[in-house]
């Protein structure tokens, strides 16, 4: 599992995907999310603006990522 580190209370799903370099842009993330290719906490998520907090997980293309606060 890889970690996506944030310094804020939450991060939106499409921004987390951009931050982790899973997509080249927010527009690309939007399309992938709306196509049902992303899971959040074990369920397919179609909301690109879904707020993710530390402890939440994303699964994309068979890889798992966890949101965590910066140390």
N, C-alpha and C positions, 0 to 999 in steps of 0.2 A: 504494500500500500504506500502510495506517495502522499506527501503533505502539501496542502496549499495554505500558506501562512498569511494571516491578515492582522491588521493593527486596529481595526474598527470593530464595532459591535457585531456587524453582519456584512455580508457581501452578496450581491445578487448573482444568480446562477450564471447568466451570460458573462458577467464580469469575472467570475471565478474561472470560467473556462478560458477567457482571454488571458488572465493573469498566469495561469498554468501553461500557457502556450498550446492549449488543446485545439484552438482554432486561430486563424490569422486575424479575425476581426469579430466584432460584436454581431455583425450581420450574418456571418457564417455560423456563429453560435446559435443565433435565433432560429435559423433554418434547421439545424440539427436537433434543437430542443423541440421545435414544433413538429418535426418528423418522428418524434418518439424515440430518438436514439440515445437519450440520456436518462439515467435513473438517479433518483435522490433518495437516500435512506431505504433502498430496496424496491422502490416503486417508480414506474415510468413517470416522468415529470414533463408536462407540456407548458409550464409557466416559465418563461425566460427570466421574469423578474422575481422569481422565488427567492426569498431571503434565506441565506444559509448562515448558520452560526457554528462556532467551534463544536466539534463532535459530529456534525453532519457529514455524510459521505456522498460522493458522486461516483457513478460507474459509467464510463464512456469507452467504447471500443474494447471492452474486456478488461480494462484497467481500472483500479479503484483508487480514489483520491479522498483524503480526509481534510476537512477544514480545521485549522488550529490557530491559536493566538501566537503572535511572535513572542519569543522568549524575552 
